[in-house]
């Protein structure tokens, strides 16, 4: 009898950058990979045990954090109380403009259109009051793109390709979709041929689309970090007695040895009316030599202009209530309104 493979949910469809990150961590021959329509669908699949692991985008080196993922970790409606981060993956992201080239170009593939020499493609976008010194795009279109009337992509992609878009496609309508690969699907289904997608070369091959421009991202080192999530094991001695804390434990986050660096993600809220409340919370990590590597905020849901804070630190939470991270969390409980440990994992940052 064939043993059933573990299911890994990811933000799909296939050919998305999240799919690439999933394959990087979970070989398809050993796992059943399950594409999901939204990031929340991935969280839900892991929370209800439909999938043993999930892969979601967390932040991009050019455009910052993925707010959809942060909001799910904030979990204001308590739908995903058992979700923990247990790993990460880094994927280099090179965007292409995908669509259909014009009939004229299809008959003459050796001649580039006049757009390369047109005023709108002079190498920089037109200065405006808001952007007096626009960036120069790293690349030019390789096909005519004057027929493009609508663009599809994931919201993160717009911020990663600002220079190219403001130079060559300024004023073209933009439509947010769930992933870059979904954008390619929509363009492939567009019979008018007047839409384009910011997506990957892999998506172009899968959906038989023309590559109208390559490498349109603003930076050559453009990279997205993805989190691998799981459902927490039953609570043990790691759980805090603080009434607003959820701190489940898992042996996967408690390995001995110092051969590789570890990271931890923690969220907390403060009493915004107390002077220095945020400073007091951030200060609890320094005495234990725990380096804070990032901080993010999202609305807390308590009141307007109140926030939930996310901090990422070097170090891991150990079983038995021992170690620097546990000690810092005990102090955090004394100065915060509430906190939640969201997981520890081995760093894969090279």
SULPE-V876714 format. One record per residue. OMEGA is omega as a letter, one per 20 degrees, with the letter a starting at -180 (none if undefined). D_CENTER is the distance of its C-alpha to the mean C-alpha in whole Angstrom. Layout:
BEGIN
OMEGA:D_CENTER ; OMEGA:D_CENTER
END
This chain:
BEGIN
a:38 ; r:35 ; a:32 ; a:29 ; r:26 ; a:23 ; r:21 ; r:17 ; r:15 ; r:12 ; a:10 ; j:13 ; r:15 ; a:16 ; r:15 ; r:12 ; r:10 ; r:8 ; r:12 ; r:13 ; r:11 ; r:13 ; r:16 ; a:15 ; a:16 ; r:18 ; a:21 ; a:21 ; a:25 ; a:25 ; r:22 ; a:22 ; a:18 ; r:18 ; r:16 ; a:15 ; a:15 ; r:12 ; r:9 ; r:13 ; r:15 ; r:13 ; a:13 ; a:17 ; r:18 ; a:17 ; a:19 ; r:22 ; r:22 ; r:22 ; r:19 ; r:20 ; r:16 ; r:13 ; a:10 ; r:6 ; a:3 ; r:3 ; r:4 ; a:6 ; a:10 ; a:11 ; r:10 ; a:8 ; r:6 ; a:5 ; r:8 ; r:8 ; r:7 ; a:9 ; r:12 ; r:12 ; r:12 ; r:15 ; a:17 ; a:19 ; r:21 ; r:21 ; a:20 ; a:18 ; a:20 ; a:20 ; r:16 ; r:16 ; r:13 ; r:15 ; r:14 ; r:11 ; r:10 ; a:10 ; r:10 ; a:12 ; r:12 ; a:15 ; r:15 ; r:18 ; a:20 ; r:22 ; r:25 ; r:28 ; a:31 ; a:34 ; a:37 ; r:39 ; a:36 ; r:36 ; a:40 ; a:40 ; a:37 ; r:38 ; r:38 ; a:36 ; a:36 ; a:37 ; a:34 ; a:33 ; a:36 ; r:36 ; a:35 ; a:32 ; a:31 ; r:33 ; r:30 ; r:28 ; r:28 ; r:30 ; r:30 ; r:30 ; a:31 ; a:27 ; a:26 ; a:30 ; a:28 ; a:26 ; r:24 ; a:25 ; a:23 ; a:23 ; r:25 ; r:27 ; r:27 ; r:29 ; r:30 ; r:31 ; a:29 ; a:31 ; a:31 ; a:27 ; a:27 ; r:24 ; r:20 ; r:18 ; r:14 ; a:11 ; a:11 ; a:8 ; a:11 ; a:14 ; a:13 ; a:12 ; a:16 ; a:18 ; r:21 ; a:21 ; a:21 ; r:23 ; a:26 ; a:26 ; a:25 ; r:25 ; r:26 ; a:25 ; r:24 ; r:20 ; r:19 ; r:15 ; a:14 ; a:12 ; r:11 ; r:12 ; r:14 ; r:16 ; r:17 ; r:19 ; a:20 ; r:21 ; r:23 ; a:25 ; a:26 ; a:27 ; a:31 ; a:32 ; a:30 ; r:29 ; r:25 ; a:22 ; r:19 ; a:16 ; a:15 ; r:16 ; r:19 ; r:19 ; r:18 ; a:21 ; a:24 ; a:23 ; r:23 ; r:26 ; r:25 ; r:26 ; a:24 ; r:25 ; a:24 ; r:22 ; a:19 ; r:19 ; a:16 ; a:17 ; a:17 ; r:18 ; a:16 ; a:12 ; r:10 ; r:6 ; a:6 ; r:6 ; r:8 ; a:11 ; r:13 ; r:16 ; a:19 ; r:21 ; r:25 ; a:28 ; r:28 ; a:30 ; r:32 ; a:28 ; a:28 ; r:29 ; r:32 ; a:30 ; a:31 ; a:27 ; r:25 ; a:24 ; a:23 ; a:24 ; r:25 ; a:24 ; r:26 ; r:23 ; a:22 ; a:26 ; r:27 ; r:29 ; a:29 ; a:28 ; r:27 ; r:23 ; r:21 ; r:19 ; r:17 ; r:17 ; a:15 ; r:17 ; r:17 ; r:21 ; a:23 ; r:26 ; a:29 ; a:28 ; a:32 ; r:33 ; r:33 ; a:31 ; a:29 ; a:26 ; r:27 ; a:29 ; a:26 ; a:24 ; a:28 ; a:28 ; a:26 ; r:28 ; a:31 ; r:30 ; r:28 ; a:24 ; r:22 ; a:20 ; r:17 ; r:15 ; r:15 ; r:13 ; r:15 ; r:15 ; a:18 ; a:20 ; r:22 ; r:25 ; r:27 ; r:26 ; r:24 ; a:24 ; r:20 ; a:19 ; r:17 ; r:15 ; r:16 ; a:15 ; r:18 ; a:20 ; a:22 ; r:22 ; a:24 ; r:27 ; r:29 ; r:32 ; a:31 ; r:32 ; a:30 ; a:28 ; r:25 ; r:27 ; r:30 ; r:27 ; r:26 ; r:30 ; r:30 ; r:27 ; a:29 ; a:32 ; a:30 ; r:27 ; r:28 ; a:25 ; r:23 ; r:20 ; a:19 ; r:16 ; r:17 ; a:18 ; r:17 ; r:18 ; r:16 ; r:15 ; a:15 ; none:18
END
